[in-house]
Amino acid sequence: MLETLSFATPLIHALTANKTVLTISLILLVMLSKFFLVKLINKKGKQNKRLKINMVNNAVSVFMLIAIFNIWSVEFQKFAISIAAFVVAIVIATREFIQCFIGFLYIISSRPFRIGDWIQVGDYYGEVHSTDWAKLTLLEVNIDAYEYTGKTLYLPNSQLITSSIKNLNFLKRYAMHHFTITRDGSVNPFVFFDELYVKAYEYCADFKDVAIRYNQLIESRLDVNIAGPDPHIQKATSEMGDTQVLFTIFCPTERAMEIEQSLTADFMTFWFKQKQLVK
């Protein structure tokens, strides 16, 4: 008996030391036990044989999974840690691409703009040329002069999540154009304000009806009241005490700079004329 035990002991140590051999031996032993149990049920059982066999199959499967997991628990734990570290590394490495894809899903779902719209993203202005999963392509626009600069901007979609987006599409046709003229305080501009208004209305006369309709259309879409379409002129002073005259003109975008230059020329004419009278 002792000789048999002494012979079996190295074999048991070998099985427990080699997890692969132990796993295979366990599977064979469990499957063999399952075979004999099913055979025994088929011989002795007369009722509910299917139920008993199904219970044996389920019990054997659960036992085998638990046993294999216990045998390989350390390896499973190391594997799970390595997989988690790998996933974290992948996420960190591809974070920018993931954010770009999320930004693409955002602009598709919310549709803050369409192809051809003028928009502002952060400090960038432009006309939307195209979009894809990685970037937004804009044809840059000089918003002060309402004209294309000839440059193309490529903004990653991730920037659409972190930056505010302004749809400036109505500026493609009509603009609420603001400009300021600053002079010294030697002349009171209120003296010739009426003449400036006459000139402003004169420059806006040929598109007045269209401007009124477009102004009403914008107010209806945005559900807000905006200045216009009549010209507005206001006096203010700078921090240095100089006189400032602020103009607000609702006009076609392509006419904005032309009207600004004309009103600036008229202002200078009136200002110098009044200055000579003051002397």
Buried (B, 14 or more C-beta within 10 A) or exposed (E): EEEEEEEEEEEEEEBEEEBEEBBEEBEEEBEEEBEEBBEEBEEEBEEEEEEBBEEBEEEBEEBBEEBBEEBBEEEEEEEEEEEEEEEEEEEEEEEEBEBBBBBBEBBEEEEBBEEEBBBBBEEBBBBBBEBEEBBBBBBBBEBEEBEEEEEEBEBBBBBBBEBEBBBBBBBBEBBBBBBEBEBEEEBEBEBBBEBBBEBBEEBBEEBEEEBBEBBEEBEEEEEEEEEBBBBBBEEEEEEEEEBBBBBBBBBBBEBBBEBBEBBBEBBEEBBEEBEEEEE
